Amino acid sequence: MPSQKVTDQSFQRDVLESGKPVLVDFWAEWCGPCRQISPALEELANELGAKLTVAKINIDENPSVPNRYGVKGIPTLMIFRDGQVAATKMGALPKTKIKEWIESSI
């Protein structure tokens, strides 16, 4: 299952009301580290799709949600479970570290 594009308008429905945990990637086109981790996140979306949704929100096009959750730098990864932030990571990490973090958080 590929990652899901989320907007300020769809965040409530797609993330907060989701029936399973959602990993949200806060990113921007101009962010090198964001582009660096994007392939790993797509692979994880396919590998973990049964138990986790991977969502991406472009902070330039959707400034409201990042402001609400205090995103100061990108990439920022947040895992939401039952409408609440369950875990947060900042910066580019290798796929193995992202997967370990996900599995310890959901």
N, C-alpha and C positions, 0 to 999 in steps of 0.2 A: 504494500500500500504506500503510494508516494506521500510526501509531506503535503500538508494542507495550507493554503494561503489564508491568513486571517486578517481582518481589518478591524478598525475601531468599532464599526457597526456590527460585525459578526462575532466579536470576541465573547460577549455574554453567552450566546447560543453555542458557539463552537468550542469554547474552552471551559467557561464557568459551569455550564449546564451539561457538559459531556458525561456520559455514563462510565467512562474509563479515564485513567490519568492522561494528561496532555503535557508534552514537553513543548514549551514555546521558545522559539529562537527569535530573539530581538536582533535585527540585522539592518544593514543598509548597503546599497549598491557599491558605494565608494570604500567600504571596509574590507581591507585585505584579509585579516584573520577570519572575517565572516565567510568570505569566499573559500578560504582554506578549509574550514570545517564543514561546509555545505555538502560535499560528497559523502562524508562519514554520516551526517545526519540523514541523508537520503537512504543510505544502506541500512541504518538503524530503523528507519521508518518501515522498510520492507521486512527486516528481521523480526521486529518487535510489534508489528502492526496489530496482532491479536490482543495484546495487553496494554498498548500505549499508542496514542496518536501523536505524531510529530507535526507541529504547526509553526509557520513562519510569519512574522509580522514585520513589515518594513517600517522602521521608525520615522523615516522622512515622510512617507505617505500617510502614516497613522500615528500622530504624536500624542493622542489622548491616553491610550493604554500604557505606553512606556512612562509617561508622566505619572499616572496613577500608581504605578508599581515602583517608582523611584529608580528607573533604569538610568544609570549615569555613564556607562561605557558599554561598548559592544565589541564582540558578541556577548550577550547575556542570555543564559539558558535558565528557564524557570520551569519546574514541574508543578503543575496544578493538579490537585486531587480533591474532589468534592467541593469545587469552587474556591479552594484556598491554595496559597503558595505552600508547597510541601518542601521544596529545595531550590536553591539558586547557585549557579556557577557563572563566573565571568571569565572571559578570555578563551583563546583557542586551545583545545585539548586534543590529544590523539583519540581515535575512535575507541580504543580499548578502555581509556580512562572515562570517556563519556558513557560507555556502556556500563562500566562498573558503578558509576555514580547513579545512573538511571535505576539499575537493579537494586541498589541499596536504598533508593528513595521511594520506590513504588510498592 
